[in-house]
Amino acid sequence: MVNHSKKINEIRYSVLDLSPIVQGSTASQSLINTLDLAKHAEKWGFTRYWLAEHHNMPGIASSATSVVIGHVAAGTKHIRVGSGGIMLPNHAPLVIAEQFGTLESLFPGRIDLGLGRAPGTDQLTAHALRRDGRIDAEDFPQQVAELRAYFKPTGKMPVRAIPGEGLNIPIWLLGSSGFSAQLAGHLGLPFSFASHFSPENTLPALDLYRRSFQASEVLQEPYAMVGVNVIAADSVKEAELLATSMQQQFLNLIRNNPMPLLPPVDNFSELCSDYEKALLQQRIGASIIGDRKIVKEKLQHFLNDTQANEIIINAQIYDHEARLRSYEIVSEVMKDI
């Protein structure tokens, strides 16, 4: 039986930012917008600000994720900043240990390291990133173990990560299926699930994580953060219009034609076939779109279903001011103003 005791003003909220490059703009402007949103998120009481690694994507400016994390952390004061996530198969674990060891040394107590096992891109780009192509997602548990070993204070690794060694950087595993959920449980690590694009796997993965969980020096009990798309505005009509940018983005991904984030459109339903609509429903059908009242109700339903310890919000909105307002509405809801 599900425990419905958690209220939406009793849990933590965070931001997932893909640093959207919008049509007619530049990556430079996207990164300016990212820092601006982070400053607002800090002021509004969000717990952490995560950036995602994607490559060969015309609409995402956060490919050099560690660099952008440093930029955001330098421009804010206390909000936690991290990766949602670093796609570990793309990198040597030593490099990530050094990068995040450096970030933690620069911004002590503020850095999170979220790790994913997908490449975050297509196979051709994955090969360009890794060159030899020998590492794949099946090696993820060994890569996580190696990376964690570099942070141990013992110095037993034949190669040492400096900065990195001896630093306490929270490591999260990210997932959109059961693999990382089970691994996070076995290792006693916090887990973040990508419900914002894989809603049908959310409850099975969270159940698997909790059933697999073994207490560790990191966590005594499971800690699950769940991602969700929230497009909020002062009216339902405006929110539904703003959401068409996200819908177009996913439609273009389905068509294997990624592009910058497009302006909202009035006639989105005319742009796609019934089959494409069904695919979109599968990918982003759990998105929360509406005014403050609807967002509050749907966030509570989402929390009832997932029993999340924390919710991380993604908002792919074309207009930066409208994007800020969307997160501000979420902050009002989470404080139950």
Buried (B, 14 or more C-beta within 10 A) or exposed (E): EEEEEBEBBEBBBBBBBBBBBBBEBEBEBBBBBBBBBBBBBBEBEBBBBBBBBBBBBBBBBBBEBBBBBBBBBEBBEEBBBBBBBBBBBBBBBBEBBBBBBBBBEEBEEBBBBBBBBBBBBBEEBBEBBBEEEEBEBEBBBEBBEBBBBBBBEEEEBEEBBBBBBBBEBBBBBBBBBBBBBBBBBBBBBBBBBBBBBBBEBBBEBBEBBBEBBEEEEBBEEBBBBBBBBBBBBEEEEBBBBBBBBBBBBBBBBBEEEBBBBBBBBEEBEEEBEEEBBEBBEBBBEBBBBBBBEBBBBBBBEBBBBBBBBBBBBBBBBBBBEBBBBBBBBBBBBBEEE
